[in-house]
Amino acid sequence: MAARGKMVLGCILGVLICSSNLFTVSQGVWLNLPPTGTKCVSEEIHNNVVVLSDYVVVSDNHSHIPTISVKVTSPYGNTLHQTENVTHGQFAFTTHEAGNYLACFWVDGHVQGDVSVNIDWKTGIAAKDWDSVARKEKIEGVELELRKLEGAVEAIHENLLYLKTREAEMRSVSETTNSRVALFSLMSLGVCVAVSALQVWHLKHYFQKKKLI
């Protein structure tokens, strides 16, 4: 019975770990930066979401690693992170605006060939420090995985609410656009009828003046 209980507990733990991994929102991105110019990565994120990202320049020549500059902006153009002449770094922030967040990278100085940058971009539940949570709440094992799963479910619920709000906004915009198109069509039809009536009146007046009718 004890062995069977351990087996069941192990299965439950495995399911919880797999579930928490499924809900993790983390992106590993490789960028090849040209000697001149800028490359950017972006993600559409809703309000009140934690974003954490680490970036590092990867070079085969360890004696001379090229440096880069980084700038992160919000949907309204506010600068959230900006640094120059670095080979690695990190930025973290909590979103206060819903929309497209942009992180741009470019090479400092003159280099030969492209420069590779590895970016580890995490948002929401993936950006949370679960080690600190475990130490603070004194939980581990199955309890910790359940806590992660609870956080993932909350994140999914918030995302669904955000999508529902966006859908309502898009529906409102669509209905407004349709009503404006209908009004414009009626106005166009009215103008066409008025112009046609004016042309008929003008031709009738012209023919009467020439005594053709």
C-alpha positions, 0 to 999 in steps of 0.5 A: 500500500505504501509503494502504491501511495508513493506511485500515485503521489509521483504521478500527481507530481508529474502531472502538476509539473507538466501542467505548470510547464504548459502554462509557462510564458517564456521565450528564448530569442536569438538575434543576429545584429548587423554591423549597422542598423537595429533589430527589435523584438516585441510582444503584445502584453496587457496591463499589470503584467511582470516582464523579466528579460536577460540578454547576453552577447554570444561571441566565439572570440572571448578576447574581444566581445563586441558591445551593444546598446539596448532600449525598451519602450512601452506602447506609448513610447515611454522608455522603460530601459536603456543602456549602452556599451554592454555585453549582457544585462537584464531589465524588468518592469511591470506593465502599466499600459496594454499594447505592444512592448518593444525591445531594440538592440544595436551594435556599438562601434564598428565590427566585422560581421553580425553579432549574436544576442541571446534573449530570454524573455519572460512574462507573467507567471514565468517571471515570478521568483518561485524560490523566494515564494517557497522560502517565504511561504515555507512550501516545497514539493507538491505544495509548491507545484500546486502554488505554481499551478494556481498562479498559472490558472490566475494568469490564464483567467486574467488573459481571458478577461483581457481578450474579452475586453479587447473583443468588446472594444473591437466589436464596438469599433466595428459597429461604429464603422458600419454605422458610419459607412451606412450613413456615408452611403445614404449621403452619397445616394442623396447627393447622386439623386440631387445631382440627377434632379439638377441635371434634369432641371437644367436640360429641361430649362435649356431645351425650353429656352431653345424652344425644342420642347 
